[in-house]
């Protein structure tokens, strides 16, 4: 459901005062061989994740900036 409303969610966050340049990520099919990840900003995440299929995780905030470092550790985007 969140993935289908991603543009609305992102717009709502910006309307509530979140900087549109805040890092954001979408992880589709997490922990499976078909996992897809895209990292963008709140202002561009909906377009960047176009075509992704549910189930998907939406991550917003500075933790997304750690994704490259965490990818090297585990081979995938790891979030705690």
N, C-alpha and C positions, 0 to 999 in steps of 0.2 A: 504494500500500500504506500509506503513512504517513497519508493522509487517512482511510482506513478505520479506522485505529487511533489517531486523534488523541486521543480521550479517554484511552486507555491510556497514550499517550506523555505527555500532560500530567500525569496522575496519577503516573506514574513520576518525572517531574521534581520534582514537589512532594514525593513520598515521599523523594527523594534530597536534599531540603533547599532546593530553589529556592522562593523566595517566590511564592505564588500570584498576587500582584499584579504580577509581572514582565510587561512588555508582550510580546504575541505577535501574530503576523499570519499569515493564510493568503491566498495568492495563487493563484487557480485560473485556468488558461488564460493564464498570463503572456505578455505581448507580443502577444496576439491581440486582435482586436476584441471578443471575448467575455470579456475579463479581468474577474474579480471579485476584490475585495480586502476583507477584513474585519480590523479591528484591535480587539483586546480584551486580556484578561490571560490568563496561563496557566490560571488557575482558571476562566475562562469561554469560552476559545477554542473548545472542542469544540461547545458549544451555539451560539455565534455563527456558526460555519462550517457548521452543519447545512444540508444541501442542496447544498453545493458539490460539484463533480464533479472527478475527477482528469483530467489531471495537475495537481498543486498543490504549491506550495512552502510549507513551514512555517518561519517565522522566529521565533526566541525571543531576547529580550534587549533591552537599551537602544537598539539601533539602530532598533527599531520606533518608538521615540519620535520619530525623525527623519522618519517617513513623510510627515507633512503638509508639512514644509519641502521634501522631495525631490519630492513630487507637484507643487508649484508650479514646480519647475525643469524637469521633463521631461513632466509631464502624467500620469505613472503612478508607482506606487511603485517606486523604483529602489534596488536593493541592490547593494552591491559586496562 
